[in-house]
């Protein structure tokens, strides 16, 4: 991801939680360069509607690179309406093999309300084991918190908001200014 290639740039935190037939994707709003917060209100979770099908995507890494990937994902979804897994696999194949795309520095979490995938430039299309996926600088903190909260009777949005608050308390590259999208159910 971006942190490896550009050590002065730090990403974000994106979290997806599936519960009760719904998937909630939450992302913080902080953009940092080195030790400077450049912006606290970025919107890194987006709702896409390719071919009339709802898909929610969150991204970590370079914003321009992520937008390029989201545009490519929309094209893949329009070519295979309602087939999120196929579109993600096709995007990952292109990302891995295309000379231009392989240099893009971002990661995506994508969901249609039923499936959740983490898509990376290494060619990975990963489906989470435990109804939770997270990416970005604070991703591991949010993931651990959300997995711990899955034992409660709280809904997906409450778990996502609490886990993101925990990540923001621990990770200096994550803030509490959230964008939250719910899909499914």
PyMOL commands that set and color helices and strands:
alter all, ss='L'
color gray80, all
select helices_A, chain A and resi 2-5+50-52+63-79+84-97+101-103+139-149+156-170
alter helices_A, ss='H'
color red, helices_A
select strands_A, chain A and resi 9-10+13-19+22-27+31-33+36-39+45-48+55-61+106-111+116-120+125-126+132-136+179-184
alter strands_A, ss='S'
color yellow, strands_A
deselect
rebuild
show_as cartoon
